[in-house]
Amino acid sequence: MPNINITKLDASSADFDRQLKDLLAFDKTDDLEIHQRVLAIIADVRNNGDQAVIDYTNRFDHRTVTQASDLELSSELLKSAWNGLPAEQAQALQAAANRIRAYAEHQKMESWQYTETDGTVLGQKITPLDRVGLYVPGGKAAYPSSVLMNAIPAKVAGVDELIMVVPAPRGETNQLVLAAAYLAGVDRVFTMGGAQAVAALAYGTETIPAVAKIVGPGNIYVATAKKLVFGQVGIDMIAGPSEILVICDGKTNPDWIAMDLFSQAEHDENAQSILISPDAAYLDAVEQSINKLLPTMERAEIIRTSLITRGALIKVSDLDAAADVVNIIAPEHLELSVEDPEALCKNIRHAGAIFMGRYTAEALGDYCAGPNHVLPTSSTARFSSPLGVYDFQKRSSLINCSEAGADRLGKTASLLARGESLTAHARSAEYRIK
């Protein structure tokens, strides 16, 4: 296998800003043809309910379903999938679930209130969402870790009913995914996928209940459908290709870093893996490790394409400059493979998840560290956060005016309302003034 040449950038270059912008550019332009197809599927499901879902499922998943109830898996089947796992696999899944749940418990928001001197009470009431839909990819892909990461925070938040949808091409299901659903407390599972599953969750059918929010990854049709039903329901995010950015001071085994870069590059050809270091010789060493280890990888061609088209090795003057570059990129996953990660972390403002120190491989976060692996991509870490319990809770403001409070606030509201020429507002407040 011939060596690959990865893009090399130097932050001291006069043209660095443009080069970095070009490196990060990813064509997210909506495919109008896909957009139109998805709109048609959504409209069909809204108008024809179960029958539309059955028709699309039979067509796209090569099945012969005759009634929508046949799409639902029984709770006994989920339990059987869990009971049938090999012991080591079951123990690993349980260990991951326990850690994800323990971390999520720390995220729960609680209601609060306070009383002002005149007796007026102000506060915030926290309420879980009633029902949430979880999309899980099917077919060749099997992502039990995504089931745990999406379902467990919802259950910790107190969501009453969690509805999972997963495609079952030719009627085939993945036992590990079903076992994870059982372990995470998923309430109902329907074997359907694609834009039709998203539409069914958003609007409901005769058999499939409508939800308040849809979470979970999927292909371009699923992502487009989530975007188009947003507003009818909430969604977690529109996820882009996976990303890893590593800052290294040049003292970590270069083979380790090469494999860390591979860990995200193997997802797909559009994934992005970047290494930043002030040590030019170390960047060369990692490149040598990449070329040495690449032929040993099962997904070598995907990794090769990803690294050639979107990967980079970036030389910076020092670790402070590395942090500056990170804050521009705002990566999904950030490894601080340095001597003092706590000190460097203070300079990081934008990253989905930060992996501290030489021994913290990003892959641990994908499965079992505890924090959620559903993270903002495509620089959206500038303004958004990892999926968490708070995404399944909502806030209501509480206002309980005392008689004295109504008098005091009414005078203020009256003045402001009349200033806006909203007389009914003003008079409503004035009725309560002594």
N, C-alpha and C positions, 0 to 999 in steps of 0.2 A: 504494500500500500504506500503510495507516494506521500511525502511530507506535505503538510498544509501550511499555507502562509496566512497568519491571522493579521488583521489590521493593527498597525502600531501607531499610536498617537503620542505626542509630547505636549503636556499642558503649557509648556513655555513657548510653544509655537505661536506666531502672530495670528495664524489661521485656525487656532484650536477650537474656538467657539463654533465656527461654521462646521468644522470636521465632526465635532461632537454632536451637533444638531443633525447632521447627515446620518451619523451612526445610529442615533436614537429614532430617526424617522421610520415610521411603520405605516403602511398604507391602510388606514382604517376607513377609507371611503366606502360608504354603503354601496353594496352591489344592488342596483335598482331591480334587477331581475329577481334576485332572492327576496328583496323587500316586497315586491308585488306578489310573489308566490306565498310568502308568509301571511300577508294581508288577506289573501284569498282563503287560506286555511283557517285563519282566525274567524273570518266572517262565516265560513261554512260551519265551524263548530258552534258559533253563537246561534246560528239559525237552525241547525239540524241536530245539535246535541250528541247523544250517544251514537246515533247512526253515522255521523261524520267521523267520530273518533274510531269507530269500528272499521269504516271503509279505509281510512288512512293507515290504520295499524295493519290491516290485511295486505294493503298495497306495498307499504314501505318495509314491513317486517316479515313479509311472506308467511302470513298466518291465515287461519280459517276461523276466526272468531265469529260467532253468530249473535251473541248478546253481550252487552257491556259488562254484566256481572261476571262473565268468564275472564275478564281482564284482572279481577282482583284476586290476590293470593290470600289464603287463609292464615290466621295467626298460628295455627298448628303447623303449617308448612314452614313458617319463619322459625318457629321453635325447633322443628326437626332439622333445619339447616344448621342451627347453632349446635344442637346436640350431636350432629354428625361430623363436626369439624375434628381433624386430628388434634390431639391434646396440645402439642406445642403451638399450633396455629391459634387455637382457642385461648391459650394463656397469653400469647402476644397481643391478640385483639383485646382481651380483657385488661391487660396492663395499659395499653394505649387509651382505652376508654376511661379507666380510672384516673389517669393523669389529665386527660382532657376535661373530665368532669371536675376534678379538684381545682384546676385553673379557672374554669368557668364559674365556679361557686364564688370566687373572689370578685367577679365582675358584676354581680347582681346589684342593681340600683334599688334603693329603698325609698318609700314615701317619706316626706318630711313636712313640717309646718312650724311656724312661729307666730307668736301673739304680740301685736304692737301695744303701746301704752294705753290706747283708747279701747282696747279689747278686740280690734279687728284681727282676724286670723288669715294669714296667707300661707300657702303651701303648694306642694306638688304631689300628686297621686300617681303612683306607678302601677301600670296594668299590663299583664302579658297579652300578646296577640291571641285571638281566639283559635285560629286555625292557620297553619302554615303548610305550603307545598314545598317538597324537596325533590329537585330533579337530579337523577343519578345517571350518568352515561351507561349505555349497555353495549352489546355486541362484543367485539374483541376486548375492549377495555373493561377492567374490573377495578373499581376504586372503593373498597371498603373503608379506607381512611377518610374519604370525602363524606361518606355516610356518617361516620362518627363526628367529624368536625362540624357538620351542618346540623345534625340532629341533637347532639348532646347539649349544646348551648340553648337550643330552643326549649328543650325539656327542663333545663335548669331555670330558664326564665319563667316557666310555668305555663307554656303553651298547652292548651287543652288537647288539641288534636293535630297530629303531624301526619300528613299524607305524602307518601313517597311514590314517585313515578319512575320507572326504569324500563327501557325497551327490552324486549325479549325476542330477538330475531329467531324466526322459525320455532318460537316457543321455548327457546333455551334461556335458562336463568343461571346466574352465577351464585353458587352456594355461599361464598365468602361475603358477598354483598348482602344477601338475605340474612345471614347470621349477624352481620354488623347492624342491620336494621332491627333485628330482634334485641340485640344487646343494648342499642341506643334508645329503645323505647318507642320506635316508630309505630303508629297506631294502625295505619292502613297502607297497603302497597298495591299499586295498579301497574300491570306490565304494559306500558305504552310509553312512547317517547316522541321526540321531534316537536315541531311547532304546535301540533295538535294537542299534545299533552299540556303544554304551557297554556294554550287557549282554554282547555277544559278546566284547568286549575283556576284560571283567572275569572272565567264567567260561569263555571259550573255547568253540568249537564244533568239529565235525569238520574244518573247513577253516581257521577263524580262530583263531590261537593266543592263549591267555590271557596277559595282561601283568601286570607288577607295579605299574604306576602309569599313570593316565590324565591327560593334560594337554590344554589347549586350550579355546577358547571355544565356546559353542553357545547355542541358544535355551532357553526355559524347560523343555522336555522333556529336553534334554541336561543342563542344570544339575541338574534334579531327579534324573535317573538317576545322575549322578555322586555326588550326595549319598547316594543309596540304596545304591550299591555300595561306598561308602567303608567300609573295614574288610576287605572282600574284596581290594580294591586300594587303593593310595594315590591321592590326587588332588592337583592343584595348589591349587585354591581354588574357591569358589563366587563367581563374579564378578557384581557388581551393575552398574548403569549407569555409563557413563564420567563422570569428574569432572575439572574444572580449577579451580584457585584461583590467582588472580594477586594478588600484592602489588605495588603501584606507588607510587613517591614523587611521582608527578605530572609526571615529566619525560620520559616515553616518549611517542612519537607516539600519540595516542589511537586512530588507525585501526589501528595494530599490535595494540593490546590488544583492540580490538573483534573483530578477526579471530582472535586467539588464543582468545577466548571462543567464537566461532563454531566453531572447529576441533573442539571437543568437543561442543558443542550439536548439531552436524549428525549425530552418531551416531544418536541417537533422541530421542524426546520426553521420556524420563525422565532424560536426561543432565543434569548440573548444572555450571553455569558461574558463578563468583563472583569479583568484583573487590573488593579491600580497599585503601583509600587514606586517608591523613590529610588529603588535599586535596579538599574538597567540590566546588570548581569543576572539578577534574579528573574526578571521578565524573560530573559533568554533561556534560563534554566527551566522555567515552567513550560516554555514553548517546546523545549526538547522532551520534557516529560509527556506533553500532549501527544507528540508524534510517536513516542515510544509506546504509550499505553493505548492509543486509539485502535490499533489493530486487534487488541484483546477484547474490545467491546462488542456486545451482541448488536447494539444499535449504532454501529460505527458510521454508517452512511448518513443517518439523521444527524448525529453529532458533528460529523465533518461539514455538512451543509450549513448547519446552524453556526458553527464557529467561523466558517469562511464568510458567510453573508452578513452576520450580525455580531460576531464576537470581536473583542478588542483587548489589546494589552496597552495600558496607558502609563506613561512615565510622568511622575510629578516631582516637584522639588523636595517636598517633605510631607509628613502625614497631615498637617493642617491644610495643605493644598489638596490632598486627597479628599478630605472632608468637604472642601468647597465643591469639588467635582461631584461627589455623592449628592450633595444638596441640589445640584442642577438636575441630575439624573432621577432622583427620588425613586430608587429601585424597590422592587417587590421584596427581594431577599438581599440582605447585606451581611457579609461576614467581615468581622474585624479581627483578622488573624495577625495580631500584633502583641507586643509585650505587655502593654497597659491598655486594654480595650476600654476600661471605665473612663480613662482620661480622654481618649479619642471620641468616645460616645457622646461626651458633652458637646462636641462640635457638630453632631449629626442632628439635623432638624427634620429630614424627610426620608423615611424608609418604612416599608411595611412591617418587616420583622428584622431584628438585629441579633446576629449570632456572635457572641462575645468570646474571643480567645481562640487559641490554636486548636483546641480539642472539640469545639462546637461545630460539627458539620451541619450544613443546612438541611441535609436529608433527615436529621433527627427531628427537625421541626415539621417535616412533611408527615411524620407518622406518630410520634409518641412523646415528644418533649412536653406537650401540654398546651401551649398557646396555639391559636387557630392557624391552619395553613391556608385559609381563604383570605387572600391579601390583595391590596390594591396594586394594579399593574399600570404600565404605560404612563408613568410619572404621576398617577393620580394619588400617590402617597403624599403629595403636596397638600391635599385637602381631605383625604379620606383615611379610614382606619381598617384594621383587620376585622373580620366577622367576629361577633361576640354576643354575649347574653343581651347586651343593650340593644342589639338589632331586633330582638324579639320582645322587647318591652316598649311601651309608649308612655308618654307623660301627659297628664292633665293638670292644668293650673287650678288651684283652689283659692277662692276669695270669699270670705265670710265677714261682712261689715257689721260692726256694732252700730248702735244708733249714733254714737259720737263720731265714729269713723265715717258713716254715711254723710253726716253733716260736713265734716272736714273735707272729704274727698269730693263731695258733691259741688262745693264751691269752686274747687280747682277744675273739675270736669266741665262745669257750666261755662266758665271763662274760655276754656280751650274749644269746646263745642261751638259756642257762639262765634268764636274766631274763625271757625271753619264753615259757618253758616248752616250748621246742622242743628236746627232749633229743637227737634224732637229729642235728640240726644240731651241737649241742655235741660229741657223741661223735665225729662225723665229723671235726671240727677237732682234737679231742684225740688221735686216733690219730697225728697227725703231730707232736705235741709230744714233745720228747726225754724 
